[in-house]
Amino acid sequence: MRELFDAYTFNPEASNVNVDLADWYFDKGDVAAAVTFYLRVCEREETDKELIYTCLLRVYECYKSTYDRAETCAVVLDHAISLLPDRPEAYYLQSRHYESLKDWVTMYMFTTLGLRAESPAKSLRHDFGYIPGVSMKFQRMIASYGTYRLDEGRQILQDVKDNDFERLPAEYKDLVENNIKNFMACGEAMIMDYSWPDYSMYQFKFPGLEHVERNFSALYQDLFVLSCLEGKKNGTFLEIGASHPHINSNTALLEYNFGWQGWSVEINELHKPSYEQVRPKSTFIGGDARDINYDFLPETVDFLQLDADPAEVTYEVLEKLPMSTTKFAVICYEHDHYRDMYYNCRQRSRKYLQDLGYFLLVPDISIEGINSIEDWYVHPDLVPRHVIEKMVYRPKKYTIVMEYMLGQLKFK
Amino acid sequence: MILSQKAVREGGRLIPLTLRDKPYPALCNPSILNLDGKLIACIRNVDYIIYHSDFNKFEHLHGPLVYIHRDNMRVLETKNIMAELSDDFVITKAELTDTSELDTPPQWEFIGLEDARLVHWDNKLYQIGVRRDTETTGRSRIELSELDENYKEISRTRIPCTGADDSYCEKNWMPVLDQPYTFVKWSNPLEVVRYDPKSHTTETIVLRDFESHNSLHWRGSSQVIPFEEGYLTVVHETDLFRSQLNKKDSIYRHRFLFWDKEWNLVKRSDTFNFMNGLVEFCCGMCEYGDDLLITFCFQDNAAYILKINKSIVKEMLL
C-alpha cells in the first residue's frame, strides 16, 4: 500500500499509477475515492483508449454500487460508448442499467446497438460480467419481454437454453430457469384447436372425423391418436395427469365421440365429481401417479398419455408403469424439454421407450417451433405399418404441430 | 508545489484514511488531534460523490465539477466518524459520533455538523464545526460539540458571532489549540475572537488592518497550533470560475501562515497543493514528534494524513 501512495506522490499524472490506486480503493469498497482516481486516468491518458474505457466502466460501477445515482451512471456509460462504439461492454451495462430502471424501450435500444458491436478483440483490465455471445442475448431476451416482443423473447430464451446454458454463470442459470418457467409457459397455454371447417386441411383423416365438430386437446393429441388407430371405436386409455374432464383433455373426444373408456389419474381430487358427472366411461383415480399400483392394466391399452409436471415426475411415472406386461399402441409423452434444465428427461424417455420397442413417430411437438413440449410414439405391433409410414415426421428442429396436423398455419 | 511529494521525498508519508463500513460512501475533511500521544481523527462522511473532470474531457451533464447526490435527494447530511490511530497511523477503532440525544428535526437541507475540527479544551474533547440545520433560512453558526470517552455527543453549544450576531454565514473558524474558546475567525484582516461560555457571548480580541499585499481570500482550514514561539496554521484559497461551457468549477490551494504570540503575521509559505488535485481541503494539523501531521481530503472523495517533517515547513515559511 505504501508503495502505491509513494508512487503516486512522485508521478501523480501517470495513468498507470492512478489506475493502480483506483483499483486499490475499489477493492477495499471505497468507491468514492476510486471514482476520483479512475476519472484522473480518463482525463490524463492520451493513447490507451481501452484503459480509459475500462476506467469509465469502473466509474459506472462505483456510482451504481451506491444506489440512486442513475443519471450519472448513464452519463458515464454514454462517454464509454462514444469512446469505443464497437466494444459491447458499455452497451451491455447500459442495458442492465435501464433494466434496473424498468425502462424497457431504452434497454431494448441498447441491446440492438450492443448486438451490432463487434466481439472485443482486446481484453480489458477488468471483467464487467460480459460473456461474449451470451450476455447481450440474455439482455435482449429480457428487453423483448419488457417491450412485449414475446415471440422474440421466447426464441432467444430457447436459444440460450439449448446452446449457451452450460457456459452461463450460476446466477444466469437461475435467471434462465425462472424465465423459462415464467415466460415459456405463455406459449404452452395457447390452444391449437380443431373445428369442423378445418376438415379439408386435416392431413391424416380417419373414419368418423367428418362427424367431429371440435376437439378438446391442446395440441391435437386426441386427433393424432384417432389418426394412428384409424378412428378406432371403443378403445382404451390410461391418462396420467388427466386434469379437467374436457378442458384441454386428450381423452374427452375419444370417450364422447368414439366410445372409449379408461383410467384418468389426477393428483387434484377436486376433479373427481366432474368426471363422475360428465365422463361416465372413465375411471377417475385420485392421487400421486407415482404411488399408484398399475397391476390392473390389461396386456394392451390403445393410448397412454403421460403429463405429470414437472418433467422429472413424468419420467418417474413412466418407469413405474408395467411396460413389460402392458403394451400401448400410442403414447403422447410430455417431456417439457423447454423447461427441463437438469434432468434431460427428453433424452432419457426416448431411450427408455425405444428400448421397449416403441417408435418415435413425431418428435418435439411445439407450438411455434420455439419450445419442445412432447414426443409422440407408436408401437409397431399395434399400429398399422402404412399408417406409420404416412404419419412419420422428422422436423429440422421442432414439429410445429399445426403445420403437421393441418398442413399450414391457421390465421385467426 | 505538491506538498506530499516534498514530504515523502524527505522521509515523510502519505497515509490514506479508509473505512470499509461507513454509512455513506465518501470520507472527507478529516481533522486530527494529538491527545498526549494518542492520535485521534474526526472524518466527515457524506452521501455525495464528487465527479470532477479536471480537463473537461469527460464532463458530466451538469459540468466539470458536480456533487453527485442520490437522485431526487434534497438534503446533504453529514455524519462524523471518530477514529483512533496507531503509531503507524492505522485506524484501530472507528465510531460514528452518536448525536441522537441532542439532535432536533432539521430545518434546512444541510444536516449535521460540517467540517469539524478537533480540540481538547479544559479537559474536554470537542468537535468544532459549522451547523446550518437549525433555522429555515440555513443561517450557519460555529458549534461546539462536546464528546464523552465513547465519542458520544454530550453537549452542544451554538456560538454567536461578535457584535449583534446578525451575520448570515459563519464557517471555517480556526480553533486555537492552546487557548480555549479562541478562534481565528478571519486571516486578512486578521480577526481573533473568543467565546465566553458563561455569558454566551463572543468578542473580538485581536483585529488587525487589512494587509493589501496579502491575499484577501485566506480562509480557515486547519486548527491553529502553537509552534516555535508562535502559531502555525494552514489556510486555503479558492478560485471559483466558470468552464468554457459556463459551468462551475474551482481550484483550491493552501498555504502555511505563521504568527508570533502577539498575532503578528511573521511568515507565510507559497501556495501548494497536497496531491496535485484541483479540489482539496485541509481541516486538521497537529505536532507529532519531529513531524507535523496534516489531514486533508482529495476531491472530497478521499481522506489522508500527510506526515511532514517540521524542518520542511520551517523552510517553506518565508
Chai-1 contact restraints between the chains, C-beta under 6 A:
chainA,res_idxA,chainB,res_idxB,connection_type,confidence,min_distance_angstrom,max_distance_angstrom,comment,restraint_id
A,F5,B,L14,contact,1.0,0.0,6.0,A-B,restraint_1
A,D6,B,V8,contact,1.0,0.0,6.0,A-B,restraint_2
A,T9,B,S4,contact,1.0,0.0,6.0,A-B,restraint_3
A,T9,B,Q5,contact,1.0,0.0,6.0,A-B,restraint_4
A,T9,B,V8,contact,1.0,0.0,6.0,A-B,restraint_5
A,T9,B,L14,contact,1.0,0.0,6.0,A-B,restraint_6
A,P12,B,N276,contact,1.0,0.0,6.0,A-B,restraint_7
A,K28,B,T18,contact,1.0,0.0,6.0,A-B,restraint_8
A,G29,B,R20,contact,1.0,0.0,6.0,A-B,restraint_9
A,D30,B,T18,contact,1.0,0.0,6.0,A-B,restraint_10
A,V31,B,P25,contact,1.0,0.0,6.0,A-B,restraint_11
A,A32,B,P25,contact,1.0,0.0,6.0,A-B,restraint_12
A,A32,B,A26,contact,1.0,0.0,6.0,A-B,restraint_13
A,A32,B,I49,contact,1.0,0.0,6.0,A-B,restraint_14
A,A32,B,N301,contact,1.0,0.0,6.0,A-B,restraint_15
A,A33,B,N301,contact,1.0,0.0,6.0,A-B,restraint_16
A,A33,B,A302,contact,1.0,0.0,6.0,A-B,restraint_17
A,V35,B,I49,contact,1.0,0.0,6.0,A-B,restraint_18
A,T36,B,Q299,contact,1.0,0.0,6.0,A-B,restraint_19
A,T36,B,N301,contact,1.0,0.0,6.0,A-B,restraint_20
A,C42,B,F58,contact,1.0,0.0,6.0,A-B,restraint_21
A,E43,B,D54,contact,1.0,0.0,6.0,A-B,restraint_22
A,E43,B,F55,contact,1.0,0.0,6.0,A-B,restraint_23
A,E43,B,K57,contact,1.0,0.0,6.0,A-B,restraint_24
A,T66,B,P25,contact,1.0,0.0,6.0,A-B,restraint_25
A,D68,B,R70,contact,1.0,0.0,6.0,A-B,restraint_26
A,D68,B,D71,contact,1.0,0.0,6.0,A-B,restraint_27
A,R69,B,I68,contact,1.0,0.0,6.0,A-B,restraint_28
A,A70,B,D71,contact,1.0,0.0,6.0,A-B,restraint_29
A,T72,B,I68,contact,1.0,0.0,6.0,A-B,restraint_30
A,V75,B,H60,contact,1.0,0.0,6.0,A-B,restraint_31
A,V75,B,L61,contact,1.0,0.0,6.0,A-B,restraint_32
A,H79,B,F58,contact,1.0,0.0,6.0,A-B,restraint_33
